[in-house]
Amino acid sequence: MNDDRGHIENLLYRYAELIDAGDYDGIGQLFAHGAICAEDGTPMATGAEQVAKLYTNTTRKYPDGTPKSQHVLTNPIVEFSDDGLSATCRARFTVLQQTDELALQPIIAGGYVDSFEKVDGTWRYVAKRMGPRLYGDLSKHLLIDIPTE
């Protein structure tokens, strides 16, 4: 299962890489069979098209095509089902951002609880639950207001 753990961690890190690159269609592809969810598990978007649209409508892109952010993911704890065909991963995230108007700073931090399934030997996302805990200046990152309490 060590190899399986590596594949799951790579999916986690690939998500961060894609969002920081501003590749919202790529994020959609990661969730072609999954959903982006609120912390309580309520789906906000399901499938490639809806997930890509969610990021396009909520996360600012700058002229260089990126959100000028860096997602730092730490402390992944991967747990497998008894049959080895599903897994969860709890991890922490800190998002840093720097723009022409905003000095380098953390803008949000919290945790993810991700669910995965192994289909035909390949791991894929089932759901990403987001649990923000600490909030900084999100005005240059998001196109929407989010509750911070």
Legacy VTK file of the C-alpha trace (Angstrom):
# vtk DataFile Version 3.0
C-alpha trace
ASCII
DATASET POLYDATA
POINTS 149 float
0.000 0.000 0.000
3.012 2.321 0.131
2.745 2.711 -3.646
-0.987 3.420 -3.246
-0.205 6.057 -0.620
2.172 7.750 -3.056
-0.472 7.808 -5.781
-3.007 9.376 -3.412
-0.523 11.981 -2.184
0.307 12.800 -5.809
-3.376 13.511 -6.478
-3.431 15.808 -3.452
-0.329 17.676 -4.647
-1.529 17.734 -8.262
-4.637 19.618 -7.118
-2.423 22.306 -5.527
-0.219 22.483 -8.617
-3.215 22.929 -10.931
-4.925 25.627 -8.884
-1.693 27.618 -8.550
-1.192 27.330 -12.328
-4.727 28.632 -12.924
-5.605 25.396 -14.740
-9.231 25.151 -13.697
-10.051 22.709 -16.518
-7.275 20.483 -15.146
-8.872 20.611 -11.704
-12.142 19.654 -13.355
-10.468 16.611 -14.904
-9.178 15.546 -11.471
-12.814 15.506 -10.345
-14.331 13.951 -13.472
-15.744 11.243 -11.162
-15.860 13.312 -7.985
-17.083 16.427 -6.231
-15.809 19.539 -4.498
-17.688 19.739 -1.206
-18.262 22.004 1.743
-16.816 20.833 5.041
-20.036 19.002 5.922
-19.848 16.999 2.682
-22.462 18.987 0.746
-21.375 18.951 -2.924
-20.718 22.381 -4.443
-19.793 20.975 -7.877
-19.666 17.458 -9.327
-17.869 16.237 -12.430
-15.293 17.879 -14.682
-17.462 20.600 -16.205
-19.117 21.763 -12.971
-15.847 21.744 -11.013
-14.009 23.748 -13.706
-16.896 26.231 -13.772
-16.844 26.534 -9.958
-13.169 27.555 -9.981
-13.610 29.858 -12.994
-16.474 31.643 -11.225
-14.870 31.895 -7.787
-11.078 32.161 -8.112
-9.473 35.243 -9.650
-6.926 34.903 -12.454
-4.366 37.574 -13.240
-2.994 38.498 -16.689
-0.320 35.785 -16.320
-3.160 33.204 -16.158
-2.600 32.304 -12.494
-4.238 33.314 -9.216
-0.754 34.338 -7.968
-1.081 31.850 -5.134
0.907 28.992 -3.675
-0.957 26.200 -1.918
1.225 24.520 0.695
-0.117 21.103 1.709
1.175 19.388 4.824
0.568 16.509 7.228
-1.227 14.092 4.865
-2.723 11.207 6.830
-3.874 8.461 4.455
-6.166 5.670 5.648
-7.267 2.739 3.480
-10.422 0.667 3.561
-10.030 -3.008 4.438
-10.352 -4.021 0.778
-7.776 -1.427 -0.328
-10.114 0.040 -2.950
-10.965 3.283 -1.174
-9.091 5.693 1.021
-9.325 8.991 2.824
-6.629 11.601 3.284
-6.701 14.358 5.863
-4.248 17.178 5.194
-3.604 20.800 6.128
-3.438 23.643 3.646
-1.997 27.140 3.791
-2.476 29.438 0.818
0.055 32.190 0.225
-0.478 35.012 -2.242
1.471 37.954 -3.622
0.170 40.453 -6.182
1.204 43.930 -7.305
-1.150 45.291 -4.614
-0.637 42.646 -1.932
2.630 41.788 -0.203
3.425 38.108 0.191
1.200 36.760 2.955
-0.914 33.806 4.037
-4.515 34.393 2.970
-6.278 31.286 4.259
-5.463 28.047 6.102
-7.390 24.968 7.129
-7.857 21.320 6.309
-8.980 19.011 3.544
-10.640 15.644 3.954
-10.352 13.878 0.624
-11.943 10.606 -0.470
-10.516 8.387 -3.184
-11.407 5.179 -4.975
-9.288 2.737 -6.931
-10.892 1.766 -10.246
-9.162 -0.593 -12.684
-5.915 -0.116 -10.764
-6.001 3.696 -10.834
-6.717 6.015 -7.907
-9.114 8.929 -8.463
-10.884 11.568 -6.415
-14.366 10.897 -5.070
-14.654 14.096 -3.007
-12.657 16.973 -1.571
-14.139 18.476 1.598
-12.711 21.892 2.463
-12.555 23.197 6.017
-11.067 26.680 6.226
-10.079 27.740 9.751
-7.919 30.875 9.512
-8.646 33.816 7.221
-6.497 36.611 5.890
-7.070 39.032 3.021
-8.940 37.051 0.359
-9.941 40.141 -1.643
-7.283 39.586 -4.321
-7.869 35.817 -4.531
-11.587 35.111 -4.611
-14.306 36.583 -6.800
-16.903 35.840 -4.114
-17.307 36.550 -0.425
-17.125 33.577 1.908
-18.295 33.413 5.514
-15.315 33.615 7.881
-17.050 32.536 11.074
LINES 1 150
149 0 1 2 3 4 5 6 7 8 9 10 11 12 13 14 15 16 17 18 19 20 21 22 23 24 25 26 27 28 29 30 31 32 33 34 35 36 37 38 39 40 41 42 43 44 45 46 47 48 49 50 51 52 53 54 55 56 57 58 59 60 61 62 63 64 65 66 67 68 69 70 71 72 73 74 75 76 77 78 79 80 81 82 83 84 85 86 87 88 89 90 91 92 93 94 95 96 97 98 99 100 101 102 103 104 105 106 107 108 109 110 111 112 113 114 115 116 117 118 119 120 121 122 123 124 125 126 127 128 129 130 131 132 133 134 135 136 137 138 139 140 141 142 143 144 145 146 147 148
